[in-house]
Amino acid sequence: MVVDPEVTQLNQSILAYKNDSTTAKLGRQRIILDKARHVGNVGWRQNEQTFDAVSNVNTSIPYTTLTYAFLDNVHGITTAFDADVSDKTLGIKHASFSGDVPSFSDTSKLWVWVELKL
């Protein structure tokens, strides 16, 4: 059994823009990459991990998803996991590829991600 602390918090509050191939967001948001393997929302908990960030997701290149997020704060599942990263200029660049390539099955994906500390 996982016991979450009793707390009320704002999980998402975003200003978003979306067109055919681009989604841009500003504000407190979920960022989930690679099925939350390295970056995610810890969605099985009552209090999700969220990020104060500017993010952009682009799918204009066939079979490819490009993600960039500039992080200001990380709001963890408890305050012990919160992190003010505004002084560290933390950015995430991520690319995923899936498509009809002989070495890939229909459900395979190739992921590349880089965490930048500028």
N, C-alpha and C positions, 0 to 999 in steps of 0.2 A: 504494500500500500504506500502511495506517495502522498504525503501530507503537505498541502500548500498552506502558506500563512494566510490569515484572514486580512485581506487588504483590498481596497478598491482603487483601480487605476485606469487611466485613459490609455487604451491600446492603440487606437489609430485616430489621427486627425490630419487629413491630407488635402492639399490642393493638387489636382491632377489634370493632365492634358493627355488626350489619346487621339491618334489618327490610325490609318491602316497599318503602319509598321512601327510606330513609336509610342511608348507610354512614358511620360515624365511625371514625377511626383515630388512634392515638397512637403515636409512635415513628419510627424510621427507615423511610422509605417512598418509593416512586416517586410522583411527581405528574406526570401527563401531561395537558396541556390542548391542545386544537385540533391534534391529531396532532403534538404536540411542537413546534409552530411557535415559541412563545415560552417556554413552560415545559415541560420534558420530562426524560427520563432518558438521552438520548444513547444509545439502545438498540443502535446498531450497533457500539459500542465494547465491549471486554471488561469494562471497569470502568464501570458505569453511574453517572450522576449521581443522587444520592438526597438526601432532605431529612429532617432531624429536625424533625418538625412535628406539629401537631394539625390534622386535616382533617375536613371534613364535606361529603358529596355528597348532595343531595336531588333526587328526581325526582317529588315529590308533585303538582306543577303539570303538567298534560298538555303534552306536546311540549317540556318545559323541563327542563334540568339546571342546578342551582345548586351552585356549589362555593365553599367558603371554606377557606383554609389559613392557619394562623399558623405562620411559620417561625422556627426557632431556629438551625439550621445548614444549610449547603449543602455536600454532599460531592461535589466535582467528579470528573471522570474522572482527574485527577491532583491531587496536593496543591496544585499551583499554582492550581487553580481552586476550592479550598475557600474557604468564606466563613463566618465567625462573624457572624451577623446578629442575635444575641440582644440586643445593645444598640440595635438600630435599630427594634424592634417592627415587623417586616415581615409584612404580611398580603397574601394574594391573594384577591380576590373575582372570580368568573367566572360568567357565565351563557351557556348555549347554548340555542338554540331550533331545532327542526326539526319540520316537520309539513306538513299538507295545506293549504297556502296557495297561491293561484294564482301568485304571483310566485316561488315556490320550486319547484324540481324535486324529485323523490323523494330525491335524494341531497344536496340543498343544506342548509346549516346557516347560521344567523346566530350569530356569537359576539360576546360583549362581555366584556372582562376589564379589571380595574383592579388595579394594584399599589399598595397603600397603605403609606405610611411614616408612622406615627403619632408 
